[in-house]
Amino acid sequence: MVNPATLLTSDAFNVFMAEVATEATRLKQRKKLALAPYPQYQTDPLGFCMDILGESFAPDVLPVMESVRDHPVTIARSANATGKTHCAARIAVWWFKCFNGAQVYTCAAPPEGNLKKLLWGEIGNILARHEALFRNDVISTASMNVGRSLDGRKVANDFITGVTIPGSGKPEEREARFSGKHAPHLLFIVDEGDAVPLEVYKGIEACMSGGHARMLIMFNPRAKAGPVYRMENNREGNVVQLSALNHPNVVTGKNLIPGAVDRETTVRRFNEWTRPLMPTEDEDELCVPVPPFLINVVASSKSGEPYPPLPGGLRRITTPEFCYMVLGEYPPQGSDQLISEEWLSAARARWNVYVALYGERPPAGSRPVLGVDVAEFGDDANVVCYRYGGWVPHMQSWSGVDTLVTGDRVADIFRQVDPTFVYVDANGIGTGVAPQAERNLRARPPTNRKVRPGVLIPVKTAESPTEKVEIGEFNKLRDQLWWKVREWLRTDPGAMLPPDDELLEELLVPTYAILGGKIHIMKKDDMKKNLGRSPDRADALCLTFAPDQRTFKIGFA
């Protein structure tokens, strides 16, 4: 090795060595900056938030922090305004500041405003209040990014960032948006998680194959449906519940945490969304006791009228909002539930027994009735349900809204299975599907079979019903079809449903009401809100119970 001293004058050599020493010092400083500033808090998220951020938290929030520390997946079910988003922002900062090579990916259900206004609003508050803590960081709240820097340059592997979920596009595109994330310390935070599509969770799961990886999912448990509910059922995460009845503001009657749920609102909701349990009624899962600290508390209605002091004892929940907005629990099945979980379990069990005996083959000599639900929007799916008497095999589905393609696909299926009837959704964009299927079948009839008139039937579910039952008439044909499915599952010992989580969830969501002597099933838009998607599979099953009316027929020979 050449000695630099032999090539430089003494003064030049001294200058050279001084520069080497200076660069070595700079390198040490860079390495020091690159290390997590607060490694002593890696196992103490609460300590970091109290000591460094100077904050305190409601008791229910502490188990959320501990769960993120200890468990790969944390599912935080929360009542309204209990501090879950506030907590999540602090967890993001704790992870970013206490681990070297930390990457935090935050997302929320569409639209993008959910992420910017809620979670990143809270992160922005922390940035504004603790400028010194982030003085070495590169911050852009507009693009939802906080990155660690060295000498003013961003460190590529250390950041908190916001990832938006596209409201449209193909499922695989949404999955790809969350795939391929790798870091020594990886944290995903999902807000409004019950409305986040399944493919997002698939993408995140692919990133959590090894290393120190965590996912926090926060949501209000509106319905027993969707990918998060399935995670709970499959025990794929540690569940933490945040109830308004445990919040310091509600317990003490003082607004100790400004902006969070308060006692006045909680007592008002007791008055509006529950009622006293009658002496003749038995206690069940729809009952909730009034906490001692709320007994005799007075609250006013939204119009300003005071309610009587809230009495103690048990009260019956009359509105599902009380469960998820006050208790942070899924609403139990009530008397207005259209389809019982018990009926679905029985139908599933019978399907399993049938398949164990005969395999996944239709009953010998049977021909199916087909229900075809047509996609209305880009995120919906076209679904075909086959029903052979009581046996329902796995459904077929495909994406896209082109009625020509869908009509041709229906014609192909017709040629394959020789159905007795094909009931095709003719609402909205579905109007053109049955005519296209007819044209296709006229041009290329099934081999060795004569196409019978009246087999292909378009169904407009907004039209008048064709039947009525003892408890009342149906408001529309759609209500009649859903009721037929209900009665089939309730009374037919031959009803068999396949292992299809999405179908079962969709069947559990709707409630019904009798208004003016007419039966009304939960509106489709409300089902979509609860599910986070359209109930395409359940709608296809309902269509298999459409009435055989020749007024609906498309005839061809």
Long-range contacts (C-beta under 8 A, 24 or more apart in sequence): 26-151, 30-150, 30-151, 33-136, 33-148, 33-149, 33-150, 34-100, 34-148, 34-150, 34-155, 34-158, 35-100, 36-97, 36-98, 36-99, 36-100, 36-102, 37-97, 37-98, 38-97, 38-98, 39-98, 39-99, 39-100, 41-94, 41-97, 41-98, 42-98, 42-99, 43-69, 45-69, 45-90, 45-91, 45-94, 48-94, 48-97, 48-98, 49-90, 49-94, 52-97, 52-130, 52-133, 53-90, 53-93, 53-126, 53-130, 55-90, 57-83, 57-87, 58-82, 58-83, 58-242, 58-246, 58-247, 58-248, 58-257, 58-260, 59-246, 59-248, 60-240, 60-241, 60-242, 60-243, 60-246, 60-247, 61-86, 61-87, 61-242, 63-240, 64-91, 64-216, 64-240, 64-242, 65-90, 65-91, 65-94, 67-238, 67-240, 68-187, 68-214, 68-216, 70-238, 71-214, 71-237, 71-238, 72-208, 72-213, 72-214, 72-215, 72-237, 73-214, 73-215, 73-217, 73-231, 73-236, 73-237, 73-238, 74-214, 74-215, 74-216, 74-217, 74-237, 74-238, 74-240, 75-193, 75-217, 75-228, 75-231, 75-232, 75-237, 75-238, 75-239, 75-240, 76-216, 76-217, 76-218, 76-219, 76-240, 76-241, 76-242, 77-219, 77-220, 77-221, 77-239, 77-240, 77-241, 77-242, 77-328, 77-329, 77-330, 78-218, 78-219, 78-220, 78-241, 78-242, 78-328, 79-220, 79-242, 79-243, 79-244, 79-261, 79-324, 79-325, 79-326, 79-327, 79-328, 80-220, 80-244, 80-261, 80-325, 80-326, 81-244, 81-259, 81-260, 81-261, 82-242, 82-243, 82-244, 82-247, 82-260, 82-261, 82-328, 83-242, 83-247, 83-257, 83-260, 84-218, 84-242, 85-118, 85-119, 85-122, 85-191, 85-218, 86-122, 88-119, 88-122, 88-189, 88-191, 88-216, 88-218, 89-119, 89-122, 89-123, 89-125, 89-126, 90-122, 90-126, 91-187, 91-189, 91-216, 92-119, 92-123, 92-160, 92-187, 92-189, 93-123, 93-126, 93-160, 95-185, 95-187, 95-214, 96-146, 96-148, 96-158, 96-159, 96-160, 97-133, 99-184, 99-185, 99-212, 100-158, 100-184, 100-185, 101-157, 101-158, 101-183, 101-184, 101-185, 102-158, 102-159, 102-183, 102-184, 102-185, 102-186, 102-187, 103-157, 103-158, 103-159, 103-161, 103-181, 103-183, 103-185, 103-186, 103-187, 104-159, 104-160, 104-161, 104-187, 104-188, 104-189, 105-161, 105-163, 105-178, 105-181, 105-186, 105-187, 105-188, 105-189, 106-144, 106-160, 106-161, 106-162, 106-163, 106-188, 106-189, 106-191, 107-162, 107-163, 107-164, 107-165, 107-178, 107-188, 107-189, 107-190, 107-191, 107-196, 107-200, 108-165, 108-190, 108-191, 108-192, 108-196, 109-165, 109-191, 109-192, 109-193, 109-194, 109-195, 109-196, 109-532, 110-164, 110-165, 110-166, 110-167, 110-195, 111-167, 112-164, 114-191, 114-192, 115-144, 115-162, 115-164, 115-191, 116-144, 116-162, 118-191, 118-192, 119-162, 119-189, 119-191, 120-144, 120-162, 123-160, 157-183, 157-184, 165-196, 165-197, 165-200, 167-379, 168-378, 168-379, 169-378, 170-399, 171-197, 171-198, 171-199, 171-399, 172-199, 174-199, 174-200, 174-203, 175-199, 175-200, 175-202, 175-203, 176-203, 177-203, 178-203, 178-204, 178-207, 179-203, 179-206, 179-207, 180-206, 180-207, 181-207, 182-207, 182-211, 183-211, 184-211, 184-212, 185-211, 185-212, 185-213, 186-211, 186-212, 186-213, 186-214, 187-213, 187-214, 187-215, 187-216, 188-213, 188-214, 188-215, 188-216, 189-215, 189-216, 189-218, 190-215, 190-216, 190-217, 190-218, 191-218, 191-219, 192-218, 192-219, 193-217, 193-218, 193-219, 193-228, 194-219, 194-220, 194-221, 194-222, 194-223, 194-226, 194-228, 194-229, 194-532, 195-219, 195-226, 195-532, 196-227, 196-228, 196-532, 197-227, 197-532, 197-533, 198-226, 198-227, 201-227, 201-231, 220-324, 220-325, 220-328, 221-323, 221-324, 221-328, 221-329, 221-330, 222-320, 222-324, 222-330, 222-331, 222-529, 222-530, 223-330, 223-331, 223-508, 223-509, 223-530, 223-531, 224-330, 224-505, 224-508, 225-505, 225-506, 225-508, 225-509, 225-530, 225-531, 225-532, 226-505, 226-531, 226-532, 229-330, 229-505, 230-501, 241-328, 241-329, 242-328, 243-326, 243-327, 243-328, 243-329, 244-325, 244-326, 244-327, 244-328, 245-291, 245-326, 245-327, 250-293, 250-294, 251-291, 251-293, 252-293, 253-293, 253-297, 263-294, 263-297, 263-299, 264-299, 264-300, 265-299, 266-294, 266-326, 267-294, 267-297, 267-298, 267-299, 267-307, 267-310, 268-299, 268-300, 268-301, 268-302, 268-307, 269-321, 269-322, 269-325, 269-326, 270-294, 270-299, 270-310, 270-315, 270-322, 270-326, 271-299, 271-301, 271-307, 271-310, 272-301, 272-319, 273-317, 273-318, 273-319, 273-321, 273-322, 273-326, 274-315, 274-316, 274-317, 274-318, 274-319, 274-322, 275-315, 275-316, 275-318, 276-311, 276-313, 276-314, 276-315, 276-316, 277-313, 277-314, 277-315, 277-316, 281-316, 283-314, 285-332, 286-316, 286-317, 286-332, 286-334, 287-314, 287-315, 287-316, 287-317, 288-314, 288-315, 288-317, 288-322, 288-327, 289-313, 289-314, 289-315, 290-314, 290-315, 333-508, 334-511, 336-511, 336-512, 336-513, 337-508, 337-511, 338-482, 338-483, 338-486, 338-510, 338-511, 338-512, 338-521, 338-522, 339-485, 339-486, 339-489, 339-490, 339-507, 339-508, 339-510, 340-489, 340-490, 341-508, 343-489, 343-490, 343-495, 344-489, 344-497, 344-504, 344-507, 344-508, 346-489, 346-495, 347-489, 347-495, 347-496, 347-497, 348-497, 348-499, 348-504, 350-493, 350-494, 350-495, 350-496, 351-391, 351-392, 351-496, 351-497, 351-498, 351-499, 352-499, 354-391, 354-496, 360-393, 360-394, 362-386, 362-388, 362-391, 362-393, 363-388, 363-389, 363-391, 366-391, 367-417, 367-418, 367-419, 367-420, 368-417, 368-419, 368-420, 369-419, 369-420, 369-421, 369-422, 369-423, 369-544, 370-413, 370-414, 370-417, 370-419, 370-421, 370-422, 370-423, 370-544, 371-423, 371-539, 371-540, 371-541, 371-542, 371-543, 371-544, 371-545, 371-546, 372-406, 372-410, 372-422, 372-423, 372-424, 372-425, 372-433, 372-540, 372-543, 373-425, 373-430, 373-536, 373-537, 373-539, 373-540, 373-543, 374-401, 374-403, 374-406, 374-424, 374-425, 374-427, 374-428, 374-429, 374-430, 374-433, 375-399, 375-400, 375-401, 375-406, 375-429, 375-534, 375-536, 376-401, 376-427, 376-428, 376-429, 376-430, 376-534, 377-401, 377-534, 379-533, 379-534, 380-533, 380-534, 380-536, 381-534, 381-536, 382-406, 382-409, 382-536, 383-536, 383-537, 383-539, 383-540, 384-410, 384-413, 384-540, 385-537, 385-540, 385-541, 385-543, 385-544, 386-417, 386-419, 387-541, 387-544, 389-494, 390-488, 390-492, 390-494, 390-495, 390-496, 391-494, 391-496, 392-496, 392-497, 392-498, 392-541, 393-498, 394-498, 394-500, 395-498, 395-500, 395-503, 395-537, 395-540, 397-536, 397-537, 401-429, 403-429, 403-430, 403-431, 403-432, 403-433, 403-436, 404-432, 404-436, 406-433, 406-436, 407-432, 407-433, 407-434, 407-435, 407-436, 407-437, 407-439, 407-440, 408-436, 408-437, 408-440, 410-434, 410-437, 411-436, 411-437, 411-440, 411-441, 411-444, 412-440, 414-441, 414-446, 414-456, 415-441, 415-444, 415-446, 415-447, 418-446, 418-449, 419-455, 420-455, 421-455, 421-457, 421-546, 421-548, 422-455, 422-456, 422-457, 423-457, 423-459, 423-543, 423-544, 423-546, 424-456, 424-457, 424-458, 424-459, 424-543, 425-458, 425-459, 425-461, 425-539, 425-543, 426-458, 426-459, 426-460, 427-460, 427-461, 427-462, 430-458, 431-458, 433-458, 434-458, 434-554, 435-554, 438-554, 438-556, 441-556, 442-556, 450-557, 451-556, 451-557, 452-557, 453-553, 453-555, 453-556, 453-557, 454-550, 454-553, 454-554, 454-555, 456-553, 456-554, 456-556, 457-546, 457-548, 457-549, 457-552, 457-553, 457-554, 458-552, 458-554, 459-543, 459-546, 459-552, 466-547, 466-549, 467-547, 469-519, 471-514, 471-519, 472-514, 472-517, 472-518, 472-519, 473-517, 473-518, 473-519, 474-518, 474-519, 475-515, 475-518, 475-519, 475-520, 477-546, 477-547, 478-521, 478-524, 478-542, 479-512, 479-518, 479-519, 479-520, 479-521, 480-547, 481-542, 481-543, 481-545, 481-546, 482-510, 482-512, 482-521, 482-542, 483-512, 483-519, 483-521, 484-542, 484-545, 485-538, 485-541, 485-542, 485-545, 488-545, 500-537, 502-533, 502-537, 503-537, 503-538, 503-541, 505-531, 506-531, 506-535, 506-536, 506-537, 506-538, 507-538, 507-541, 509-535
